[in-house]
Amino acid sequence: MINRFKAVTLLATAAAFPMLASTVSAQDQPNNEVAEDTGALDQIVVTARKRSENIQDVPASISALSAFELNRRFDSDVRDFADSSPNIVIDDTQQGPGGVAAVYIRGIGVADVEKSVDPAVGVVFDDIYLGQSSGSLMKAIDIDRVEVLRGPQGTLFGRNATGGVINLARSRPTYDLTGKARATYGRFNTLKLEGVVSGGLTDNVAVKVSGAYEESDGYFYNEFYDQDGQRSDFFAIGAALLIEPTDSFSLLFSYDHQETDQDPPQLLAINRDTDLFCVAFDQCSPAPGVPTSGDRYVSIGDGPLNKNASFEFDMAIAKATYELGSDFQLDYIFGWLKTDEEITQDFDSAPLTLYHTDRPARWRQTTNELRLTKGGTGPLTFVMGAYLWDSRYTINLKNYIGFAGPTLLTSAQDVTQTNKSWALYGEADYELTDRLTLTLGARYTDDKKTSLVNDGTIFFYDNFDEINPFLVIEPSLATGQIVMTEPVEESWSKFTPRVSVSYDVTDEAMVYALWSRGYRGGGFNGRPSTIGAATIPYDPETLDNYEIGFKSEFAGGSIRLNGAAFLMKYKDMQQDLDVPAPGTSTGRENRTINASSAEFKGVELDLTARVNENLRFNGNIGYLDAKYEDFFGDIFSTGTPVDATFLDIRRAPKWTWTLGATYETEISDNATAWVTGDVHYIGAHEITFLNNPNLRNGGQYLIDASVNVRFNDTTVSLFGKNLANEDGWTIGYDVQNIWSYGAPRPRRTYGIAVTQTF
């Protein structure tokens, strides 16, 4: 399938190039470029509050990248947007196909592959919330705007946005013929082709078509098979149709299809001398923090490497907009998302079959949103709406266990969970005076979840071929297995308010104060081994955010400086614990419990400056102090709860900062050159819940740079990413006393790109 699509994509890209003779695309116009007549920075328009407004007028912590900035970057996916905002960490957990996002803002997030675990940071794509971590590392194809909203967004975005929201928006179809194509070749034999073309079919109908293809040998070497260990093929195609029958009414339809075929992500075992896999199977780390392979980019796992992992993504979106007059606008937004994935993964990371899994999973979600907005310049502006959510996922898990006594034990488990949710929300600004504005917002959410779990037959073999089992155990509660005839069900509801006040000190400076509440839904464990863990739900968690901040521009508008200080209080914080489950096939299970309260406080600054017509600087800095306040639990799986407040919270570095610069100059009448680079620092932080020192990250300096020359409508670029070759862990997990595993960030890469616009 991928090969057929590859051919189609290459032909489509080749067909587009003969048309590259028109004027420069609107997508390549400098939306945020410095105005030549005044030297001031252009306005940044955001839709963070579900209406278009200047970022400097929004009383909240927001960072943004415009289309102009995005066109000059070499982002691969959502991970690359982390440097645009302070106090944010984004990683791929490498625990599934298609990219499994671990997005943390201000120390709040989730790094779990199970779809039963709701995200804590929302990834919103063209107004559609992506309800699972798998597939949330959206590729940077035709992205027109990136907004990072820090702090709980419980009013406008609802549940599961306690840490914040990453809001991605694509360009609308244009009536003028416009387009862009980019071909990139980089290290690890990575080839990437991307293209987007838009134009009018009639005076009131426009269409846009986009496509991408990427293949790579990957940055891992598998010593067991003596071959590259993380090869991948990616294909995407999308189309959007804009219909505007009248000046006041429009319809926008889009459909996107993506496919990934890849080797299963390569994990690394980091086993201590006392771990079972070291003691019984001689799979020991040669030194603390060193994987059993001896190298963070060398795997010795014996899992299959024939691109047997696949991820398919399909999304349909329909939007209807009606201008009612008197600054009123009515929007209806429908979203449908389907993902299908298959993977057989080697979690033990050894040249033995100790713990492998086969994890085919399916996800479906449907959303409906009706929104009424009042804009304009009057004293009252608002947005209010109603929201419906319906999702369902199924996983058919099969475990291959070689450490439980016999040569091989296989067990299976089927899990189906559903979630139906509805909400009513509203947020309004009222100008008390010309300079003083009060904002009030609220959302009421009602959730209902179900879960059905059934264990399959357990087989014991004296061989790895799964032939002639010498013992078979059929599913039965009497043998400690999970058998359910009907799903369990639980409902929750939550009211999440927001209050803020802002004051325009001058026309160029504003201060604000806000209180907001976030809510992450309760649920059922998606990886249980006992009937209790399968049927007893965990409760929602809530987060209150107290924040003061400012927005400012000075030096004739050539410098923009925004900042905030915050204090966030967690209640009923959900924690994932690996605990013993004696008498079960795996002997362990993962449980989510409401174990703790926590406090997060910090400071953030965002800076953009134009020094002169050639030189620009951008930077941000974030400080975070995150700690448990009350946490009492059986964290060591001894059966005895202990005070666990001594643990550091995962993925919560004290310091993050970015410093970047761009120097641009004309080198002839029709040629421009620019050099750009940035350093993104992520401070030392824990990766594992129990703060395993072998999987702890020190400070990391992620350095990216590019040299670019544009001749008319053609740009040639040399680029590098992670030039310091930082190899920090992006995932770490402890199966207590048995083994631990992790995966490093991608290695240094570099390449050449040719971009054509028209």
C-alpha positions in Angstrom: 0.0 0.0 0.0 2.7 2.4 1.0 4.6 1.8 -2.3 1.6 2.5 -4.4 1.0 5.7 -2.6 4.6 6.6 -2.9 4.4 6.4 -6.6 1.2 8.6 -6.7 2.8 11.2 -4.4 6.0 11.4 -6.5 3.9 11.8 -9.7 1.7 14.5 -8.1 4.8 16.4 -6.9 6.4 16.2 -10.3 3.1 17.4 -11.9 3.0 20.4 -9.6 6.5 21.8 -10.5 5.6 22.9 -14.1 3.0 25.3 -12.5 5.7 27.0 -10.4 5.8 30.1 -12.6 3.3 32.4 -10.9 3.6 34.9 -8.2 4.9 34.1 -4.7 2.4 32.2 -2.6 0.4 33.9 0.1 1.6 31.1 2.3 5.2 32.4 1.9 4.3 36.0 2.7 5.8 37.2 5.9 2.7 37.3 8.1 4.8 38.3 11.1 7.6 40.1 9.2 8.7 43.5 10.4 6.8 46.3 8.8 9.4 48.2 6.7 7.9 51.7 7.2 7.8 51.6 11.0 10.2 49.0 12.2 7.5 47.5 14.4 6.7 43.8 14.7 3.5 42.8 13.0 0.5 41.6 15.1 0.2 37.9 15.9 -3.4 36.8 15.5 -4.4 33.7 17.6 -7.6 31.8 18.1 -6.8 30.6 21.6 -10.2 31.8 22.9 -12.1 30.4 19.9 -12.1 33.8 18.2 -9.5 35.7 16.3 -7.6 38.4 18.4 -4.2 39.9 18.9 -2.1 37.8 21.2 -1.2 41.0 23.1 -4.9 41.4 24.0 -5.4 37.9 25.5 -5.1 37.8 29.3 -3.4 34.4 29.5 -0.1 32.7 28.9 0.2 32.0 25.2 3.1 31.5 22.8 2.6 31.3 19.0 4.4 30.5 15.8 3.0 32.1 12.6 3.0 30.7 9.0 6.0 32.9 8.2 8.0 31.5 11.1 6.9 27.9 10.4 7.9 28.2 6.7 11.5 29.0 7.9 11.7 26.0 10.3 12.4 22.3 9.6 9.9 20.8 12.0 9.1 17.2 11.6 6.2 16.9 14.1 4.7 18.4 17.3 7.9 17.6 19.2 9.7 20.4 17.3 7.3 23.0 18.6 8.5 22.7 22.2 11.2 25.4 21.7 8.5 28.0 21.0 7.3 28.1 24.6 8.8 28.0 28.1 8.0 25.2 30.6 7.2 22.6 28.0 8.6 19.1 27.3 7.4 17.0 24.4 8.7 13.5 23.7 7.8 10.3 21.7 7.5 7.5 24.3 8.5 4.9 21.6 5.9 2.5 23.0 3.8 2.2 19.9 3.6 3.0 16.2 2.8 6.3 14.6 4.3 8.4 17.5 3.0 8.2 21.1 3.0 11.7 22.5 4.2 12.6 26.0 3.3 16.3 26.2 4.0 18.1 29.5 3.3 21.8 30.2 4.4 23.2 33.5 5.2 19.7 34.7 1.7 18.3 33.9 1.2 15.6 31.3 0.9 11.9 30.5 3.4 9.4 29.1 1.4 6.3 28.7 0.5 4.3 25.6 -2.8 3.0 26.8 -5.9 4.8 25.4 -7.7 4.3 28.7 -5.4 7.0 30.1 -6.7 10.5 29.1 -4.2 13.1 28.0 -3.5 16.0 30.5 -2.5 18.3 27.7 -4.8 18.7 24.8 -3.6 18.6 21.2 -6.2 20.4 19.1 -6.1 20.0 15.3 -8.3 22.4 13.3 -10.7 22.7 16.2 -10.8 19.0 16.8 -9.4 17.6 20.1 -7.3 14.5 19.7 -8.4 12.2 22.5 -5.5 9.8 22.6 -1.7 10.0 22.9 -1.2 7.7 19.9 -1.1 9.8 16.8 -1.0 13.1 18.6 2.6 13.8 17.4 1.0 15.4 14.3 3.3 15.8 11.3 4.2 19.4 10.5 2.4 19.4 7.1 0.6 22.5 5.9 0.5 23.9 9.5 -0.4 27.6 9.3 -0.3 28.5 13.0 0.9 26.9 16.3 -0.4 28.2 19.6 0.8 26.9 23.0 -1.6 27.7 25.8 -0.1 27.2 29.2 -2.1 26.3 32.3 -5.6 24.7 32.6 -8.0 25.4 29.8 -11.1 23.9 31.4 -13.5 26.5 30.2 -13.1 26.6 26.4 -11.4 23.3 25.8 -12.9 21.3 28.6 -11.7 18.1 30.2 -8.2 16.7 29.8 -6.5 20.1 29.2 -5.3 20.5 32.8 -1.7 21.3 31.7 -2.7 23.3 28.7 -3.4 23.0 25.0 -1.3 22.9 21.8 -3.6 24.4 19.1 -2.7 23.6 15.5 -4.4 25.3 12.6 -3.9 24.8 8.9 -4.4 27.3 6.0 -7.8 27.7 4.4 -8.2 27.1 0.6 -7.4 30.1 -1.5 -9.1 31.3 -4.7 -5.8 32.4 -6.2 -3.6 29.6 -7.4 -1.0 29.1 -4.7 1.2 26.3 -3.5 4.4 25.1 -2.0 6.5 22.0 -2.5 9.6 20.9 -0.5 12.0 18.0 -1.0 14.4 17.1 1.8 17.2 14.6 2.1 19.0 14.1 5.4 21.1 11.8 7.5 20.0 8.2 8.0 19.0 8.1 4.3 15.9 10.2 5.1 13.9 11.4 2.1 10.9 13.6 2.6 8.5 15.1 -0.1 5.8 17.6 0.9 3.4 19.6 -1.2 0.3 21.7 -1.0 -1.7 23.3 -3.8 -4.8 25.5 -3.5 -7.0 27.4 -6.0 -10.5 28.4 -6.9 -12.8 26.2 -8.9 -15.5 28.9 -9.2 -16.1 32.3 -7.8 -17.3 30.8 -4.5 -15.7 27.4 -4.4 -12.0 26.8 -3.6 -10.0 23.6 -3.1 -6.7 22.6 -1.4 -4.8 19.4 -1.8 -1.8 18.3 0.3 0.5 15.3 0.3 3.6 14.0 1.9 5.9 11.0 1.7 8.8 10.2 4.0 11.1 7.2 4.3 14.0 6.7 6.7 16.5 4.0 7.8 16.2 5.4 11.3 18.8 6.3 13.9 19.0 2.9 15.6 21.2 -0.1 14.8 20.0 -3.6 15.8 22.9 -5.8 16.7 20.9 -9.0 17.0 19.8 -8.8 13.4 22.8 -6.8 12.1 20.6 -4.2 10.4 19.1 -0.8 10.8 16.6 -1.0 13.6 14.0 1.8 13.2 13.1 2.0 9.5 9.9 3.7 8.6 7.7 4.7 5.6 5.1 7.5 6.0 2.4 8.7 3.6 -0.2 11.4 3.9 -2.8 12.9 1.6 -5.4 15.5 2.4 -8.0 17.6 0.7 -10.1 20.6 1.8 -13.1 22.1 0.0 -14.4 25.7 0.8 -17.9 26.7 -0.4 -19.1 30.3 0.2 -22.5 30.6 -1.5 -23.1 34.0 0.1 -21.0 36.6 1.9 -22.4 35.5 5.2 -22.4 31.7 4.9 -19.5 29.3 4.3 -18.9 25.6 4.5 -15.4 24.0 4.9 -14.9 20.2 4.5 -11.6 18.4 4.9 -10.4 14.8 4.9 -7.0 13.5 5.8 -5.5 10.0 5.5 -2.1 9.0 6.9 -0.3 5.7 6.9 2.9 4.6 8.7 4.7 1.3 8.2 7.7 1.0 10.5 9.9 -1.3 12.5 8.7 -1.4 16.1 10.4 1.3 18.2 13.7 0.0 19.7 13.6 0.1 23.5 16.7 -0.4 25.7 17.0 -2.5 28.9 18.7 -0.7 31.8 18.8 -3.5 34.4 20.2 -3.3 37.9 22.3 -6.1 39.5 19.3 -7.0 41.6 16.7 -7.1 38.8 15.4 -10.6 37.8 16.5 -10.2 34.2 20.0 -9.6 35.3 20.2 -12.3 38.0 18.4 -15.1 36.1 19.1 -14.3 32.5 22.4 -12.4 32.6 20.9 -9.3 31.0 22.8 -6.7 33.1 23.7 -3.1 32.5 27.6 -2.8 32.3 27.4 0.4 34.3 24.7 2.6 35.9 22.7 4.4 33.3 24.2 2.3 30.5 21.8 0.0 28.5 22.6 -3.8 28.3 23.7 -3.2 24.7 26.4 -0.8 25.9 25.2 2.0 23.6 22.0 4.1 23.7 21.6 3.8 19.9 22.3 0.0 19.6 19.6 -2.5 20.3 20.1 -6.2 21.0 16.4 -7.0 21.1 15.1 -10.0 19.1 11.6 -8.6 18.3 10.6 -8.7 14.6 12.1 -6.0 12.4 10.2 -6.3 9.1 8.2 -3.1 9.4 5.5 -5.1 11.0 4.2 -2.1 13.0 1.6 0.0 11.3 -0.5 3.1 12.1 -3.4 4.4 10.0 -5.0 7.8 10.7 -8.2 9.1 9.1 -9.9 12.3 10.0 -12.9 14.1 8.6 -13.9 17.7 9.6 -16.9 19.8 8.5 -17.4 23.4 9.6 -20.4 25.7 8.8 -20.1 29.4 9.6 -23.0 31.9 9.4 -22.5 35.6 10.0 -25.6 36.7 11.7 -24.9 40.4 11.6 -24.3 42.9 14.5 -20.9 41.1 15.2 -22.6 37.7 15.9 -21.3 34.5 14.3 -22.7 31.0 14.5 -20.4 28.0 13.9 -21.0 24.3 13.8 -18.0 21.9 13.8 -18.2 18.2 13.2 -15.2 16.0 13.7 -14.6 12.3 13.1 -11.3 10.4 13.8 -10.3 6.8 13.3 -7.0 5.2 14.0 -6.0 1.6 13.5 -2.6 0.2 14.7 -0.8 -3.1 14.9 2.5 -3.8 16.6 4.5 -6.6 18.0 7.0 -5.1 20.4 10.0 -6.3 22.4 9.7 -4.7 25.8 12.4 -6.7 27.5 15.0 -5.4 24.9 17.0 -8.6 25.2 18.1 -11.3 22.7 15.6 -13.5 24.4 11.8 -13.7 24.5 11.2 -12.5 28.0 8.4 -10.1 27.6 6.9 -9.3 24.1 3.5 -8.1 23.3 1.2 -8.0 20.3 -1.1 -5.0 20.6 -3.6 -4.4 17.8 -5.8 -1.4 18.8 -8.6 0.6 17.2 -9.9 4.1 18.2 -12.9 6.0 17.1 -14.1 9.4 18.1 -16.9 11.7 17.0 -17.4 15.3 18.1 -20.1 17.9 17.6 -19.7 21.5 18.6 -22.2 24.4 18.2 -20.7 27.9 19.0 -22.1 31.4 19.1 -19.6 34.3 19.1 -20.1 38.0 19.6 -17.1 40.0 18.5 -16.7 43.7 17.6 -15.5 46.6 19.7 -18.5 46.9 22.1 -18.1 46.6 25.8 -19.4 43.0 25.7 -17.8 40.2 23.6 -18.3 36.5 24.3 -18.2 32.9 23.0 -20.7 30.2 24.2 -21.4 26.8 23.0 -22.4 23.2 23.4 -20.2 20.1 22.9 -20.8 16.4 22.4 -18.1 13.7 22.5 -18.4 10.0 21.7 -15.4 7.7 21.7 -14.7 3.9 21.7 -11.5 1.9 21.7 -10.6 -1.7 21.6 -7.3 -3.5 22.2 -6.7 -7.2 21.7 -3.5 -7.7 23.7 -1.4 -10.9 23.6 1.6 -11.4 25.9 4.6 -13.6 25.2 6.3 -14.3 28.6 9.5 -16.2 28.9 10.5 -15.4 32.5 7.6 -17.0 34.3 9.0 -20.6 34.6 8.2 -22.5 31.4 9.9 -21.8 28.1 7.0 -19.7 26.9 3.7 -18.6 28.4 1.1 -16.7 26.3 -1.9 -14.9 27.7 -4.4 -12.6 26.0 -6.8 -9.9 27.1 -9.5 -8.0 25.2 -10.4 -4.5 26.5 -13.2 -2.2 25.1 -13.9 1.2 26.7 -16.4 3.9 25.7 -16.8 7.5 26.7 -19.8 9.7 26.1 -19.6 13.3 27.2 -21.5 16.5 26.8 -20.7 20.0 27.9 -22.0 23.6 28.0 -19.6 26.4 28.1 -19.2 30.2 27.8 -16.7 33.0 28.3 -17.3 36.7 28.1 -15.3 39.9 28.3 -16.9 43.1 29.6 -15.1 46.4 29.4 -15.7 48.1 32.8 -13.8 51.1 31.6 -11.7 52.0 28.5 -8.8 50.2 30.1 -10.3 47.7 32.6 -11.8 44.4 31.4 -13.4 41.6 33.3 -13.5 38.1 32.0 -15.9 35.4 33.3 -16.0 31.9 32.0 -17.5 28.5 33.0 -18.0 25.0 31.6 -20.2 22.2 32.9 -19.1 18.7 31.8 -20.8 15.4 32.2 -18.9 12.2 31.4 -20.0 8.5 31.3 -17.4 5.8 30.7 -17.8 2.0 30.4 -15.2 -0.7 30.4 -15.3 -4.4 29.4 -12.3 -6.6 30.1 -11.9 -10.3 29.4 -8.8 -12.5 29.7 -8.2 -15.1 27.1 -6.8 -18.7 27.4 -3.4 -19.1 29.0 -1.0 -21.5 27.2 2.2 -23.0 28.5 4.8 -24.3 25.9 8.2 -25.9 26.1 9.1 -24.3 22.8 8.9 -20.8 21.2 6.9 -22.1 18.2 3.6 -22.2 20.2 3.1 -25.9 19.2 1.5 -28.5 21.5 1.0 -26.6 24.8 1.6 -28.8 27.8 -0.9 -26.9 29.9 -4.0 -24.9 29.0 -5.9 -22.7 31.5 -9.3 -21.5 30.3 -10.6 -18.1 31.5 -12.2 -18.4 34.9 -12.6 -16.2 38.0 -11.7 -19.2 40.0 -8.2 -19.1 38.5 -7.8 -15.4 39.1 -8.5 -14.3 35.6 -10.8 -11.5 34.5 -14.2 -12.6 33.2 -16.9 -10.0 32.6 -20.2 -10.5 30.9 -21.3 -6.9 31.1 -19.3 -3.7 31.0 -18.9 -1.7 34.2 -20.1 1.9 34.1 -19.4 5.1 36.0 -20.3 8.8 35.5 -18.7 12.0 36.7 -19.5 15.7 36.3 -17.5 18.8 36.9 -17.9 22.6 36.9 -14.8 24.4 35.7 -14.9 28.3 36.1 -12.5 31.0 35.0 -12.2 34.6 36.2 -9.7 37.2 35.0 -9.2 40.9 35.1 -6.9 42.9 32.7 -5.8 46.5 32.8 -4.3 48.4 29.9 -1.6 50.4 31.6 -0.8 52.1 28.3 -1.7 51.4 24.7 1.3 49.1 24.5 1.2 47.4 28.0 -1.4 45.3 29.8 -1.4 43.5 33.1 -3.8 40.7 34.1 -4.7 38.3 36.9 -6.6 35.1 36.6 -7.9 32.1 38.3 -8.9 29.0 36.3 -9.7 25.4 36.9 -8.9 22.3 34.9 -10.4 18.9 35.0 -9.1 15.5 33.9 -11.6 12.7 33.6 -11.9 9.7 35.8 -11.8 6.2 34.3 -11.1 2.5 34.4 -7.7 0.8 34.3 -6.9 -0.3 30.8 -4.1 -2.8 31.7 -5.5 -4.8 34.6 -4.6 -8.2 35.8 -7.2 -8.6 38.6 -11.0 -8.2 38.6 -10.7 -5.4 41.2 -8.4 -3.3 39.0 -10.7 -3.9 36.0 -14.0 -2.9 37.7 -13.1 -0.3 40.3 -12.8 3.2 38.7 -10.5 6.0 39.7 -11.8 9.5 40.1 -11.1 12.7 38.2 -8.4 15.1 39.2 -8.7 18.9 39.3 -6.2 21.7 39.1 -6.6 25.3 40.2 -4.3 27.9 38.6 -3.6 31.4 40.1 -1.7 33.6 37.7 -0.6 37.1 37.2 1.0 38.4 34.0 1.8 41.2 31.6 1.9 41.8 27.8 4.0 44.6 26.5 5.6 46.2 23.4 8.1 49.0 23.4 10.9 50.6 21.4 8.4 51.7 18.8 6.9 48.2 18.7 10.2 46.5 17.8 10.4 44.6 21.1 7.6 42.4 22.5 8.0 41.1 26.0 5.3 39.0 27.8 5.5 37.3 31.1 3.6 35.4 33.8 3.9 34.0 37.4 1.7 31.2 38.4 0.7 28.9 41.3 -1.2 25.7 40.6 -2.8 23.4 43.1 -3.5 19.8 42.2 -6.2 17.8 43.9 -6.7 14.0 43.6 -3.7 13.8 41.2 -3.9 10.6 39.2 -0.8 8.3 39.5 0.1 5.2 37.6 1.6 2.5 39.8 3.2 -0.8 38.8 2.1 -3.3 41.5 2.4 -7.0 42.1 -0.6 -9.2 41.1 0.2 -12.7 42.4 -1.4 -15.6 40.7 -1.9 -13.8 37.4 -0.2 -14.6 34.1 2.2 -11.6 34.2 2.4 -11.4 38.0 2.0 -7.6 37.9 -0.5 -4.9 36.8 -0.6 -1.2 36.2 -3.1 0.7 38.3 -4.2 4.4 38.2 -5.0 5.7 41.7 -5.9 9.1 43.1 -3.0 9.2 45.5 -1.7 12.8 45.9 -2.0 16.5 45.9 0.7 18.7 44.5 1.8 22.2 44.0 3.4 23.8 40.9 4.7 27.4 40.8 6.9 29.2 38.4 7.7 32.2 36.2 7.7 32.5 32.4 9.0 35.1 29.9 8.6 35.4 26.1 10.7 37.8 24.1 10.7 38.8 20.4 12.9 41.7 19.2 13.9 43.3 15.9 17.3 44.8 16.3 17.4 46.3 12.7 16.0 45.4 9.3 18.3 42.4 9.1 18.5 40.9 12.6 15.9 39.4 14.9 16.1 37.7 18.2 13.6 35.5 20.0 13.8 33.8 23.3 11.8 32.5 26.3 12.6 31.2 29.8 10.7 29.2 32.3 11.2 28.4 35.9 9.2 25.6 37.6 9.1 24.4 41.1 6.9 21.2 41.2 6.4 19.0 44.3 4.0 16.6 45.9 2.3 18.0 49.0 0.4 14.9 50.2 1.2 11.5 48.7 0.7 8.3 50.7 0.9 5.1 48.8 2.4 1.6 48.3 4.9 2.9 45.8 7.4 0.0 46.4 4.9 -2.8 46.0 5.6 -4.1 49.5 2.0 -4.0 50.7 2.8 -1.1 53.1 1.9 2.4 52.1 4.6 5.0 52.7 5.0 8.8 52.6 6.0 9.4 49.0 6.4 13.2 49.0 10.1 12.8 48.7 9.7 11.8 45.0 10.3 14.4 42.3 7.5 14.9 39.8 8.3 13.5 36.4 9.2 15.7 33.4 9.2 18.9 35.4 12.6 20.5 34.9 13.3 23.6 37.0 14.6 25.5 34.0 13.8 25.6 30.3 14.9 28.3 27.9 15.3 29.1 24.3 17.5 31.7 22.5 17.3 32.1 18.8 18.3 34.6 16.1 17.8 35.2 12.4 20.0 37.3 10.2 18.7 38.1 6.7 20.1 40.2 3.9 19.5 40.8 0.2 22.4 39.4 -1.9 21.1 40.6 -5.3 17.9 42.1 -6.8 16.2 38.7 -6.8 18.0 36.8 -4.1 17.8 36.8 -0.3 19.9 34.9 2.2 19.4 34.2 5.9 20.9 32.3 8.7 18.9 31.1 11.6 19.7 29.1 14.8 18.5 28.5 18.3 19.5 26.8 21.5 16.8 25.1 23.5 17.7 24.1 27.0 15.8 21.5 29.0 17.0 21.3 32.6 17.7 18.1 34.6 14.5 16.1 35.3 13.2 12.7 36.3 11.7 10.4 33.6 10.4 7.5 35.8 7.8 7.7 38.5 10.2 6.2 41.1 13.0 8.5 40.1 15.3 5.6 38.9 18.8 7.2 38.8 19.7 5.1 35.8 16.9 6.8 33.8 17.4 10.3 35.0 18.1 13.2 32.5 20.7 15.8 33.1 20.5 19.2 31.4 20.3 19.1 27.6 21.2 21.7 25.0 19.2 21.1 21.8 20.8 23.2 19.0 19.2 23.7 15.6 20.5 25.9 12.7 20.0 26.5 9.0 21.6 28.4 6.1 19.1 29.5 3.4 19.2 31.2 0.1 16.1 32.2 -1.9 16.2 32.9 -5.6 12.9 34.3 -6.7 10.5 31.6 -5.6 13.1 28.8 -5.0 14.8 28.3 -1.6 17.8 26.1 -0.9 18.5 25.3 2.7 21.2 23.4 4.7 19.9 22.5 8.1 20.9 20.7 11.2 19.0 19.5 14.3 20.2 18.4 17.7 23.7 19.5 16.6 25.1 18.9 20.1 24.0 15.2 19.8 22.1 15.1 23.1 21.0 11.6 23.9 18.7 12.1 26.9 15.9 9.6 27.7 12.5 10.3 26.2 10.8 7.4 28.1 11.7 5.4 31.1 9.7 2.7 32.8 10.3 0.5 35.9 8.8 -3.0 36.2 9.9 -3.1 39.8 12.6 -5.8 40.6 12.3 -7.4 37.2 13.7 -4.9 34.6 13.6 -1.3 33.4 13.6 0.1 29.9 14.0 3.4 28.2 14.6 5.1 24.8 16.8 8.1 23.8 15.9 11.2 21.8 16.7 11.1 18.1 20.4 11.6 17.2 22.0 14.5 15.5 20.7 14.9 11.9 21.4 17.3 9.0 20.4 17.6 5.4 19.4 19.8 2.5 16.0 21.0 1.5 14.7 22.7 -1.7 11.4 24.6 -1.3 9.4 26.0 -4.3 6.5 28.4 -3.9 4.1 29.8 -6.4 
